[in-house]
Amino acid sequence: MLGRDRIVELLKNLTREARKNGAGQAEALYIGSHSSTARFANSAVMQNVRESDRTVYFRVLLDKQVGMASTNSLHRDDLRRCLNKAIAIAKQTRPLKFFDCLPEPYKYTEIKTHYSETANFTIPDKIKTLKDIFRKLVPASLKQGAKIKVGGAFSTLEAEIGIVNSNGLTAYQPFTSAHISLITSSVFASGFASQFERNAKNIDTEKLLSVAMEKTILKQKARKLKPGQYTVILEPAAVNEILEWLIYIGFGAGAFIDGTSFMRGNMGKRIMDKKITIYDDGNDPSGFPVPFDFEGVKKRGLDIVKNGVANGIAYDTFLAKKCGKKTTGHALIPEDIEGAFPSNVFIKEGNYTVEEMVSLVERGILVTRFHYVNGLLDTRAASMTGMTRDGTFYIEDGKIKYPVEDMRFTESILEAFSRVEAISSERQAFPVPWSDIGANIVPALLIRGFNFSD
Amino acid sequence: MTLSPLPKHTFIPILQHTISYLKKKGVEYADIRLEECISEGVMARDGEIDRLWDNLDTGFGIRVLYKGAWGFAASSLLTETEAREIADEALLQAKAVAEISHKSQATSHKLIHRNHPVRVKYKAPCQIDPFIIPLEERLSPILKATSIRNKKIHTIEGFLDFHKTHKIFLNTEGSFIEQEIFSSGAGIKVIAMNGKDVQIRSFPDSHNGIFRQGGYERIIEMDIVQNVPRIIDEALMLLKADECPAGEKTVILGGSQVALQIHESIGHAVELDRAMGMEISLAGGTFLTPDKLGMRVGSDIVNIYADPAIEGAIGSYLYDDEGTKAKRVEIIKNGRFINFLTSKETAKSFGKKSNGSVRANGWSNIPIIRMSNINLEPQEGRLNDLIADTKDGILLETNKSWSIDTLRLNFQFGMEIGWEIKNGRITRPLKNPLYSGITPEFWKTCNAICGKEEWQMYGLDSCGKGEPVQSISVGHGATPAKFRKVKVGVIKC
């Protein structure tokens, strides 16, 4: 980690040099990270990786011509080559009618996003934690009379982001995060649990193991259910898989401009049950707050779906100007071609526990998580398909009865989310695929008539 | 500037010293990859550049085997101090794992096969270096293609992608392998809209196009601009088309979809690390466990092989990222499963040598088993012959969505367009088709595969596996093929 002073000095020097070399406006973004992951399978550590990287992204404007280039080599010559490449690209591209200005400076909210406990959590620390998990499996296997194995991954990240532009914008923030996922499996069933935290000391492996094991120790062979429409309880991990696709196909400006988003033509209209509220808030301390986006625009709240009504789309400066809108502070790194996405998404909580939700179900299915969800079937209807995995159970008369074989769902999520009957009060955090620093915060949902196609 | 990294060429001797250092530290095996990748990506919308970026990505990764345990660390900072720190970190990790594992040093020596040391310098063929073509000329195919105006078309998007990768591999066996590879890709997406519906047609393939090794000649070969009017017509046709009817049908898959079908249901299924449970946490396992060798997974005409030595295919290399020489591997022979894709470690656990199927996504990732180019052997005939020989069926072209279960058995694919076939002739377009099946049952119904005249090399640029997820380019040679009794249906909700 270089720290605020060194990064800001580096970026200020580079933006000054860009101006000297002919850029009308210039922006330099620094992302540095140290990450490490221990992977385990068959109750043994299988793979350890540690990565240390630092990249500088340049964006320059020559009037309305834009050029972008990036490098992870901090060698003086490579940084200069990269900067001049961005200027050369700008000179050779056609002027854009709509884009003429980088963001102005902001005063950011002070937020604690870096924890030394995570930054100092080493691979040997992870391995000790995993050894403890493996050890605890032994008595559980003996009690069950069947061998239970565990697999998964335990990652930590320490990152710092700095942004300087020639309009006087200066931003810096360090971040940490820790993520663990566990899959326990026996010949009868498998179970899953995960936890995502800014502070690694909050990771509770005992609780995670107990949650995963609870699903593994149902000592019955999984039964096959017929395809059809079932009442389902989707636990947070399953809801998050669906939410990721809703964000990807619907909530970003790129899909909205393309016309493929289910939000297009529906703004102000009811698209889900009124119990569903989906919002993005980079300032909410109950999530993974982030003071600014990747072009330094200050985070503020965005109501995406409010009481079931389509309300807001995530923009960065570029796509906002293209559409005559204002940025909502959702820029990704400059080379991400898919544009702006919300990275701090919450689904508003309800007031049920998952146990209470189970008790409401006469006949139905509890889904722990999905595998390989795909939301490109019909993006205007948010039609998706995917398989259940690691803990799918039949519910009868308000009680979990037996494990069932994995099933494929094919369903319009707009329709499914219009049949939501209950939402859990407890929510869980999950990492987001397009940003290392945000998180989705997601409850469990009870949905009637969920379509299992095969 | 605040840091003083070294230029790449002066860093190589430091890495050679690092290998000696690790030997002295008592490692059983170590390898280092130093990679530099120059890339350019472009996204255009309606004749305007939306995103264009240039990137230089350099770094090195060190992998260490100590007392039967692996450690891996990587950094983008090319300094002597960092090389030593990263070597120590990789060793520290391996030691930490070795302490809690049950393998003794004696048995761990047998964990991997040794290769004979080689010194090789390889440059994959590239006729036109894309990076020396003036930018305006370089971008002109997609700017022209996305500028074509049609009032009924909402948007035309275009993608261009160029990479030049220079990779140096050295290991404790004494190998020093240098490989330089160019790759180029492009694609166009036409989005048609009316008040109720949105339909998409892509060329030459969906998901940003086709990716091949080679230079700008690959973009010229695609002839993108000439093909845009056709896909505009098809996108507009789809807005008026009927929904694809549900039922059990004879299906002809276009070549690019056969490529993806191979990828998802066969390619991933034959990765030995999956079969050994090593990928269970994210990607899942496979129905093809070692006890299934010899199992029938397709009809007699289904022959599938891996070949990393096909010139111009996106998944090609001369040596893999463990220093094993690339070679052709038969995977499915006359419908029977006969080989896995293997690494040094996984192959050894079955008493075999690696078949050279290991790659990492760049310097920062640990090498794992990956598909190279997984290809279907051509049989005979043209697509028109397959259509003429079909009484009642559907031709399905260009993938729209894909999903498969953790064991690579239960799949569902959505397609951009279907063409109804009646009595050997195409009668009408059908929209929103999808088909589903169970892998071995599906491939067993394959009763016709086109000949080499229709065989084409397709390339995907973003196959994900591993944790952290590694996205890598994979090639598939395929032809159109026919399948009986396939479940076809509209999207039912």
Contacts between the chains, C-beta under 8 A, distances in Angstrom:
chain1	res1	chain2	res2	distance
A	2	B	2	6.9
A	6	B	2	5.1
A	9	B	2	7.1
A	10	B	1	6.4
A	10	B	2	5.4
A	13	B	1	7.4
A	35	B	468	7.1
A	37	B	467	6.2
A	37	B	468	5.9
A	39	B	281	6.7
A	39	B	467	5.7
A	40	B	281	7.7
A	41	B	276	8.0
A	41	B	277	5.2
A	41	B	278	4.8
A	41	B	279	7.6
A	41	B	280	5.5
A	41	B	281	6.8
A	42	B	276	7.9
A	42	B	277	5.1
A	42	B	278	7.8
A	44	B	101	6.4
A	45	B	69	7.5
A	45	B	97	4.7
A	45	B	100	6.9
A	45	B	101	7.2
A	46	B	70	7.9
A	46	B	278	5.6
A	47	B	70	6.3
A	47	B	72	7.3
A	47	B	278	7.9
A	47	B	366	6.0
A	48	B	70	6.9
A	48	B	71	5.4
A	48	B	72	6.2
A	48	B	93	4.1
A	48	B	94	7.6
A	48	B	96	7.7
A	48	B	97	6.4
A	49	B	72	4.8
A	49	B	73	7.4
A	49	B	74	7.4
A	49	B	365	7.0
A	49	B	366	5.0
A	49	B	468	7.1
A	50	B	72	7.2
A	50	B	73	4.3
A	50	B	74	7.1
A	50	B	89	5.7
A	50	B	90	7.8
A	50	B	93	6.9
A	51	B	73	7.6
A	51	B	74	4.9
A	51	B	75	7.5
A	51	B	364	4.5
A	51	B	365	7.7
A	51	B	468	7.7
A	52	B	73	7.8
A	52	B	74	7.0
A	52	B	75	4.3
A	52	B	76	6.9
A	52	B	77	6.9
A	52	B	82	8.0
A	52	B	86	7.6
A	53	B	59	6.8
A	53	B	74	8.0
A	53	B	75	7.3
A	53	B	76	4.6
A	53	B	364	6.2
A	54	B	76	6.2
A	54	B	77	7.3
A	55	B	57	7.9
A	55	B	76	7.8
A	66	B	49	7.8
A	66	B	52	8.0
A	67	B	52	7.5
A	68	B	51	7.3
A	68	B	52	6.5
A	68	B	53	4.4
A	68	B	54	7.3
A	69	B	53	6.4
A	69	B	54	4.1
A	69	B	55	7.0
A	70	B	53	6.4
A	70	B	54	7.4
A	70	B	55	4.8
A	70	B	56	7.5
A	71	B	55	7.0
A	71	B	56	4.2
A	71	B	57	7.6
A	72	B	56	7.2
A	72	B	57	5.3
A	72	B	58	6.3
A	72	B	59	6.7
A	72	B	76	4.4
A	73	B	5	6.4
A	73	B	56	6.0
A	73	B	58	5.0
A	73	B	76	7.1
A	73	B	78	7.5
A	74	B	1	6.3
A	74	B	2	7.4
A	74	B	3	4.4
A	74	B	5	5.9
A	74	B	77	7.3
A	75	B	1	7.9
A	75	B	3	7.9
A	75	B	4	7.7
A	75	B	5	4.7
A	75	B	6	7.5
A	75	B	7	6.6
A	75	B	78	7.6
A	76	B	1	4.8
A	76	B	4	7.9
A	77	B	7	7.6
A	78	B	56	6.1
A	78	B	58	7.9
A	79	B	1	6.1
A	81	B	56	7.6
A	82	B	54	7.5
A	82	B	56	6.3
A	85	B	54	5.0
A	86	B	54	7.4
A	88	B	135	8.0
A	89	B	52	6.1
A	89	B	54	6.4
A	89	B	135	6.7
A	92	B	134	7.5
A	92	B	135	4.2
A	92	B	136	6.0
A	93	B	49	5.5
A	93	B	52	6.6
A	93	B	135	7.3
A	94	B	48	6.9
A	94	B	49	7.1
A	96	B	48	6.5
A	96	B	49	7.8
A	123	B	71	7.9
A	123	B	89	7.9
A	123	B	92	6.9
A	123	B	93	4.8
A	123	B	96	6.0
A	124	B	92	7.0
A	124	B	93	8.0
A	124	B	96	4.2
A	127	B	96	4.6
A	127	B	97	6.1
A	127	B	99	7.8
A	127	B	100	6.2
A	130	B	100	7.8
A	131	B	100	4.7
A	134	B	100	7.8
A	149	B	277	7.7
A	151	B	277	6.9
A	151	B	280	4.4
A	151	B	281	4.7
A	152	B	281	4.6
A	153	B	281	5.3
A	153	B	282	7.2
A	153	B	467	4.6
A	155	B	467	7.8
A	155	B	468	7.1
A	181	B	281	6.1
A	183	B	280	6.1
A	183	B	281	5.7
A	185	B	280	7.5
A	257	B	45	7.7
A	257	B	155	7.4
A	258	B	154	7.3
A	258	B	155	5.5
A	258	B	157	7.4
A	258	B	191	5.6
A	259	B	154	4.8
A	259	B	155	6.8
A	259	B	191	6.0
A	259	B	193	4.8
A	259	B	198	5.6
A	260	B	191	6.6
A	260	B	198	5.6
A	260	B	200	7.5
A	318	B	50	7.8
A	334	B	51	7.5
A	334	B	53	6.3
A	335	B	41	6.6
A	335	B	51	7.0
A	335	B	53	4.2
A	335	B	55	6.5
A	336	B	51	7.9
A	337	B	41	6.6
A	337	B	43	4.2
A	337	B	50	7.3
A	337	B	51	4.8
A	337	B	159	7.5
A	339	B	50	8.0
A	371	B	284	6.5
A	371	B	405	6.2
A	371	B	406	5.2
A	372	B	402	8.0
A	372	B	403	4.8
A	372	B	404	5.8
A	372	B	405	7.1
A	373	B	403	7.0
A	374	B	401	4.4
A	374	B	402	5.8
A	374	B	403	4.4
A	374	B	414	7.6
A	375	B	401	7.6
A	376	B	400	5.6
A	376	B	401	4.0
A	376	B	414	6.6
A	377	B	400	7.0
A	377	B	401	4.8
A	377	B	414	4.6
A	377	B	432	7.7
A	377	B	434	6.7
A	377	B	491	5.2
A	378	B	432	6.2
A	378	B	491	5.3
A	379	B	198	7.3
A	380	B	197	7.2
A	380	B	198	5.3
A	381	B	491	7.5
A	381	B	493	7.1
A	383	B	491	4.9
A	383	B	493	6.2
A	385	B	401	7.0
A	385	B	403	4.9
A	385	B	412	5.2
A	385	B	414	7.8
A	386	B	403	5.8
A	387	B	403	7.0
A	387	B	404	7.7
A	387	B	405	4.2
A	387	B	406	7.0
A	387	B	410	6.3
A	389	B	284	7.5
A	389	B	405	7.4
A	389	B	406	5.4
A	406	B	405	6.0
A	406	B	406	7.5
A	406	B	410	7.6
A	408	B	403	7.6
A	408	B	405	7.5
A	408	B	410	5.8
A	408	B	412	6.4
A	408	B	436	7.5
A	410	B	412	7.1
A	410	B	491	6.5
A	410	B	492	6.3
A	410	B	493	7.0
A	411	B	493	5.4
A	412	B	491	7.9
A	412	B	493	4.0
A	415	B	493	5.7
A	451	B	492	6.8
A	451	B	493	5.8
A	453	B	412	7.7
A	453	B	436	7.6
A	453	B	489	8.0
A	453	B	492	6.5
A	454	B	410	7.1
A	454	B	412	7.9
A	454	B	436	6.0
A	454	B	487	7.5
